[in-house]
Structures are given as C-alpha cells and as structure tokens.
Amino acid sequence: MEGYDESTYGRAFADVYDDWYGDDPRLDDLLSTVEALTRSIEGPLVELGAGTGRLTAPIAQRVPNRQIIAIDSSSEMLDRLKVREGCEHVDRVLGDMVDAVPPGPLALVLASYNTVFNLVDDERQVELLRRIAGSLAEGGHLVIETEPPLDTDEDSSVSVRHMTADTVVLSVSRHLDDRRLEGHFIEMVNGDRTRLRPWSIRWFDHHELATMVEAAGLEIAHHGADWPADEDSFTPGPPVDRHGRRVTILRRSMSSIRA
C-alpha cells in the first residue's frame, strides 16, 4: 500500500484501539501463562507491539517485580500506554520490533494476537525469531498468538464492521501475493468527515510457522488453542491445523544451545 509504513497503523488506530479491541475473554488465561513461564526465570519480560498497553497493564500487575519492556513502532500508541494506570514502571521502546529486541537475557517475549503478522516480509519475520532466540535466557520462552485468515478465492472484499443510525464502519481488504493482506476500516459519521484506518499484514499458517521456528534455532514447546496453565499442560509437537487461533510457545532448540 503506497504511503504505508511501520508507524501507520498506530497513527490510524490509537484513538479507537481500546474501544475496538480492548475486551479479551482469554485475558486471565494469558496472564496465568505469563506468570507460570516467568516464575523461576530471571530477566525482563518483553511485549512486542504493546500498543496502548491493554495487555501490558494487567501483566505488570500480575508480575509486579518483573522489569517489563513494551516495544511499539507508534509514538501515538506508546503515549497512551505511558498514561495508562498500571504502566507507570513499564519501560517504553519506540521502534521496529525486530531492531528493538533487547540483547537479553530475556525471561519471556510475548507477541499477542497476530502481532508478528504486522511484519510484512517473511525474511523479517524469520529475523525476528532469530534475534529473540539469541536473546532468550536459559529456560526463557517466546510466546506467539496467531489466527491465520480463512482461505478465500476472492481478491478483495467489503463488509460492514459496525453500523448505527449515525455511524457506519466498513471493512475493505484485498489479497496480494505471498500471503499479503491489506485494507482499510472506513469510518463514516453523519455530519463529520470520513476517517480511513489502514492496515497491512503478511500472514503465515501454523505449518509455515513450524518451518520458520526451526530456521531460527527455536523449537515448539507448546502449540494449541488454549493458553496453558503451566509447563505440565504444554501440548508439544508440530502444528496440525491451518486455521484457528493458536498459542505457540517456543524455546531455544538444544542444537542451538550446544552451538
């Protein structure tokens, strides 16, 4: 999309992000997983694409003695995180999620719902995994949550996201090559100007993720629909389903540790 860069999404969505995406019915399960994975590991917890801090704040409250680093490419998003209750002691980093990965050792890196899809190049996605692999503490984990889109033969689509007597929000998208998907939310308010909210992703399915993970020197410790309560409830093994929301928990592979 011409004119789109890494900070575009944050500028377009910061003012509505909490209203549109603030409720997460799986939040308690996510927090329990984060707490369990960091309980016996020292080092910072890093959240990639932290946005307005909708997850950062409850994570900080659940693990109050942990250094938390929130990375986002949008200053508009981080400005909202800065003033959010519960984020007073969170370290904010403005930058691309690949280039801004701290050197570590890191106890946990979290990339919640489709965050990694915001890297619109497959090489950058693999490079992110490599950098995190090199920064994880012994026993540390990378947690990725993804939900690939449904297969479709349509090149483009238009649907209604929200509608009231005075407001209509349309979702417009188009498919590009190499699993690229981009679009706009078009917000029209009666008597006001139209607002465009653009987005762009490069998605991968669970099978491709497994290939990327191996290339980065990581291995899958858990892959399933649920957030596991602890390591005893991990579901190891290769991914088997292409579609559906999945939580993938990764750790450094034994071969990379020996190297």
C-alpha positions as CSV (number, residue, x, y, z in Angstrom):
1,M,0.0,0.0,0.0
2,E,1.6,3.2,-1.2
3,G,2.4,5.5,1.8
4,Y,2.1,2.8,4.4
5,D,5.0,2.3,6.8
6,E,5.6,0.6,10.2
7,S,4.1,3.6,12.2
8,T,0.9,4.0,10.0
9,Y,-1.2,1.5,11.9
10,G,-0.6,3.1,15.3
11,R,-1.4,6.6,14.0
12,A,-4.6,5.3,12.5
13,F,-5.9,3.2,15.3
14,A,-4.5,4.6,18.6
15,D,-7.7,6.6,19.4
16,V,-10.1,3.7,18.9
17,Y,-7.9,0.7,19.8
18,D,-9.1,0.2,23.3
19,D,-12.8,0.6,22.3
20,W,-12.5,-1.8,19.3
21,Y,-10.1,-4.4,20.7
22,G,-10.0,-3.8,24.5
23,D,-12.0,-6.8,25.6
24,D,-10.2,-10.1,25.6
25,P,-12.1,-13.1,27.0
26,R,-8.9,-15.1,27.3
27,L,-7.0,-12.4,29.3
28,D,-7.0,-14.3,32.6
29,D,-5.6,-17.4,30.8
30,L,-2.9,-15.3,29.1
31,L,-1.9,-13.8,32.5
32,S,-1.7,-17.2,34.1
33,T,0.5,-18.5,31.3
34,V,2.8,-15.4,31.6
35,E,3.1,-15.8,35.4
36,A,3.8,-19.5,35.2
37,L,6.5,-19.1,32.5
38,T,8.4,-16.4,34.4
39,R,8.1,-17.8,37.9
40,S,11.5,-19.3,38.0
41,I,13.3,-17.4,35.3
42,E,15.2,-14.1,35.9
43,G,15.3,-11.4,33.3
44,P,13.0,-8.9,31.7
45,L,9.6,-9.6,30.1
46,V,9.2,-8.0,26.6
47,E,5.9,-7.3,24.9
48,L,6.1,-6.8,21.2
49,G,3.6,-4.5,19.6
50,A,2.4,-3.4,23.1
51,G,0.2,-0.7,21.6
52,T,-1.9,1.2,24.2
53,G,-0.9,-1.2,27.0
54,R,-4.2,-3.1,27.1
55,L,-2.2,-6.3,28.0
56,T,0.9,-4.5,29.4
57,A,-1.0,-3.1,32.4
58,P,-2.6,-6.4,33.7
59,I,0.7,-8.2,33.0
60,A,2.6,-5.6,35.1
61,Q,0.1,-6.1,37.9
62,R,0.3,-9.9,37.8
63,V,4.2,-9.9,37.9
64,P,4.9,-6.6,39.8
65,N,8.6,-7.3,40.5
66,R,9.5,-8.0,36.9
67,Q,11.1,-5.5,34.5
68,I,8.7,-5.1,31.6
69,I,9.7,-3.6,28.3
70,A,7.0,-2.5,25.9
71,I,8.0,-2.2,22.2
72,D,5.9,-0.4,19.6
73,S,6.6,1.4,16.4
74,S,3.9,4.0,17.1
75,S,4.5,7.0,19.3
76,E,0.8,7.6,19.4
77,M,0.2,4.1,20.9
78,L,3.1,4.5,23.4
79,D,1.8,7.9,24.5
80,R,-1.4,6.2,25.6
81,L,0.5,3.4,27.3
82,K,2.5,5.9,29.2
83,V,-0.5,7.4,31.0
84,R,-2.3,4.1,31.5
85,E,-2.9,3.0,35.1
86,G,-0.6,0.1,35.9
87,C,2.1,1.0,33.3
88,E,3.9,3.6,35.5
89,H,7.1,1.5,35.7
90,V,7.0,-0.1,32.3
91,D,10.0,0.7,30.0
92,R,8.8,2.0,26.7
93,V,10.8,1.5,23.5
94,L,9.8,3.2,20.2
95,G,11.0,1.2,17.3
96,D,10.6,-1.7,14.9
97,M,10.0,-4.9,16.8
98,V,12.9,-6.6,15.0
99,D,15.5,-3.9,15.5
100,A,14.4,-3.1,19.1
101,V,14.7,-6.6,20.6
102,P,16.9,-6.2,23.7
103,P,20.1,-8.2,23.9
104,G,18.9,-10.1,26.9
105,P,19.0,-12.5,28.7
106,L,15.2,-12.3,28.5
107,A,12.8,-14.4,30.5
108,L,9.8,-14.0,28.2
109,V,8.9,-12.4,24.9
110,L,5.2,-12.0,24.1
111,A,3.7,-11.4,20.7
112,S,0.0,-11.4,21.3
113,Y,-2.8,-11.8,18.7
114,N,-1.3,-11.6,15.2
115,T,1.4,-9.1,16.2
116,V,4.1,-10.9,14.1
117,F,1.8,-10.6,11.0
118,N,2.5,-6.8,11.1
119,L,5.9,-7.6,9.7
120,V,5.0,-7.7,6.1
121,D,8.1,-9.5,4.8
122,D,8.8,-13.2,5.5
123,E,12.5,-12.6,5.9
124,R,11.9,-10.0,8.6
125,Q,9.6,-12.5,10.4
126,V,12.3,-15.1,10.5
127,E,14.9,-12.5,11.5
128,L,12.7,-11.5,14.5
129,L,12.6,-15.1,15.6
130,R,16.4,-15.4,15.2
131,R,17.0,-12.3,17.3
132,I,14.7,-13.4,20.0
133,A,16.3,-16.9,20.0
134,G,19.7,-15.2,20.6
135,S,18.3,-13.0,23.4
136,L,16.4,-15.6,25.5
137,A,17.7,-16.6,28.9
138,E,18.3,-20.3,29.5
139,G,14.8,-21.6,30.2
140,G,13.2,-18.5,28.6
141,H,10.3,-18.6,26.2
142,L,8.8,-16.8,23.2
143,V,5.0,-16.8,23.1
144,I,3.2,-16.1,19.8
145,E,-0.5,-16.0,19.3
146,T,-1.8,-16.2,15.7
147,E,-5.0,-16.7,13.8
148,P,-4.5,-17.1,10.0
149,P,-7.3,-15.8,7.9
150,L,-9.7,-18.2,6.2
151,D,-8.8,-19.4,2.7
152,T,-10.7,-17.5,0.0
153,D,-10.7,-17.3,-3.8
154,E,-11.8,-13.6,-3.7
155,D,-9.2,-11.0,-4.5
156,S,-11.0,-8.3,-2.5
157,S,-13.9,-7.9,-0.1
158,V,-16.1,-5.3,1.5
159,S,-18.1,-5.9,4.7
160,V,-19.8,-4.0,7.5
161,R,-17.9,-3.9,10.8
162,H,-20.2,-1.6,12.7
163,M,-23.4,0.4,12.0
164,T,-25.7,2.7,13.9
165,A,-28.2,5.4,12.9
166,D,-25.3,7.9,12.7
167,T,-22.2,5.8,12.1
168,V,-21.0,3.1,9.6
169,V,-17.7,1.4,9.6
170,L,-16.8,-0.6,6.5
171,S,-14.0,-3.2,6.3
172,V,-12.3,-3.2,2.8
173,S,-9.5,-5.6,2.1
174,R,-7.6,-7.1,-0.8
175,H,-5.3,-10.2,-1.1
176,L,-1.8,-9.8,-2.6
177,D,0.9,-12.3,-3.4
178,D,2.9,-14.2,-0.8
179,R,0.1,-14.2,1.8
180,R,-0.1,-10.4,1.9
181,L,-3.4,-8.9,3.0
182,E,-4.1,-5.2,3.3
183,G,-7.1,-2.9,3.8
184,H,-8.9,-0.1,5.4
185,F,-11.6,0.4,8.0
186,I,-13.6,3.2,6.6
187,E,-15.4,5.1,9.3
188,M,-18.2,7.4,8.3
189,V,-20.0,9.6,10.8
190,N,-23.1,11.6,9.9
191,G,-22.2,15.3,9.6
192,D,-18.4,14.6,10.1
193,R,-15.6,13.7,7.8
194,T,-14.8,10.2,6.7
195,R,-11.9,8.5,8.6
196,L,-9.6,5.9,6.9
197,R,-7.8,3.4,9.2
198,P,-5.3,1.4,7.1
199,W,-3.7,-1.9,8.0
200,S,-1.3,-4.3,6.2
201,I,-0.2,-7.8,7.2
202,R,1.8,-10.8,5.9
203,W,0.2,-13.8,7.5
204,F,1.5,-17.4,7.8
205,D,-0.2,-20.6,8.7
206,H,0.8,-22.9,11.5
207,H,2.8,-25.2,9.2
208,E,4.9,-22.3,7.9
209,L,5.4,-21.1,11.5
210,A,7.0,-24.5,12.3
211,T,9.4,-24.1,9.4
212,M,10.3,-20.6,10.4
213,V,10.8,-21.7,14.0
214,E,13.3,-24.4,13.0
215,A,15.2,-21.9,10.8
216,A,15.5,-19.5,13.7
217,G,17.0,-22.1,16.1
218,L,13.9,-22.5,18.2
219,E,11.7,-25.4,19.0
220,I,8.0,-25.7,19.8
221,A,7.3,-26.4,23.4
222,H,3.5,-26.0,23.1
223,H,1.0,-25.4,20.3
224,G,-2.7,-25.4,20.9
225,A,-5.9,-23.5,21.0
226,D,-5.6,-22.6,24.8
227,W,-3.2,-20.7,27.0
228,P,-1.6,-23.5,29.1
229,A,-1.7,-23.0,32.9
230,D,1.8,-24.3,33.4
231,E,4.5,-26.3,31.6
232,D,2.9,-29.5,32.7
233,S,0.0,-28.7,30.5
234,F,2.0,-28.0,27.4
235,T,0.9,-29.7,24.2
236,P,4.2,-30.4,22.3
237,G,4.5,-31.5,18.7
238,P,4.2,-30.0,15.3
239,P,1.1,-27.9,14.3
240,V,-1.7,-29.9,12.6
241,D,-4.4,-27.3,11.9
242,R,-4.0,-24.4,9.4
243,H,-6.8,-22.2,10.7
244,G,-8.0,-21.2,14.2
245,R,-6.4,-19.1,16.9
246,R,-3.4,-20.8,18.3
247,V,-0.9,-20.2,21.1
248,T,2.6,-21.3,20.3
249,I,5.3,-21.3,23.0
250,L,8.9,-21.6,21.8
251,R,12.2,-22.1,23.4
252,R,15.8,-22.3,22.1
253,S,16.5,-25.7,20.5
254,M,19.0,-28.0,22.0
255,S,21.2,-27.8,18.9
256,S,21.4,-24.0,19.1
257,I,22.2,-24.2,22.8
258,R,25.1,-26.6,22.1
259,A,26.3,-24.5,19.3
